[in-house]
């Protein structure tokens, strides 16, 4: 997808999330695919460097509801905290 298009990835984090989808029907199938796992790790590291994403802000779906950047609003709020602690405008 072009970077100018916002996609639905995970509820509460769509305003800031970058989603990486893996191919497989189970955790075991995905984690057992060494080539795919390696590619995911390389892509994650590249995205971290490209967008200056701190390690603490790299999360999985199971961690989305406990993320400090999660919101229940569908629109960006002027009071929402970003991973760096600043408020978006």
N, C-alpha and C positions, 0 to 999 in steps of 0.2 A: 504494500500500500504506500502511496505517496505520504510523506510526513505531514502534508497539509490536511489530511483526512483523519478525523477522529473515529475510531472504531470502538464498538462495545467489546470490552475484554473482561473486566471484572467489576462487579457492582461496587460503587463507592470510590473507585480509583480510576475510572475512565478518563478523568480530566488530566491525569498525570502518568498513567501506566503505559509501559511498553510491553506488549505480550509476545512471548515466544511459544509457539505451539509445536509440540512433538507428535510424531506419528506412532500410534500403537493403541491397543485396546486394553492395556493394563499397565500398572506401574512397573511390573516385572518386565513386560515386553519393551518398555521405553528404557528403563535402567539397564537392561541386558543388551541393548544395542549400543555397543561401544563407539561406533562411528557417529551415530546420532548424538549421543551424550557428549562426545568430544566436540562436535560442531556446536552444540548448545552452549557449552562452557566457553568456547572461543568467541562466539557471538555475544554472550553475556559480558565477557571482559571487554570486547570492542565497544559495546554500547556504554559500559561504565566509563571508559576512557573518553569516548566521543562526547558524551553528555555530562561528564563529571558526576557520576552517580556513586555515592559512597556505598561501600559493602553493606552497611547496616540497612540500606534502602533497597537491597535486592531481596525480594521475598517471593514465596510461592503462593498459590491460591489459598492454601489452608491458613496462611498468615494474613490474608487481606483484611479481615475484620478487626484485627488488632493493630493494624498500621496507623501511625499518627496522622497520615495523610488521607485516611478514609473519610468520606463524607456521605451522608444520606441524601444530599441535595443533588439534583440533576444539573444544576448550574453552579458555576464557580462562585464561591463566597469570598467576600473581601476579608473575612476573618479566618479562613482556612490556613493552616500552617503548612508550609512546604518542608521538604526534608532538610533544608538548610536553616529553617527557623524564620524565614522571611515571609511576608505576606504578599501574595500576588496582587496586581492591580487590575 
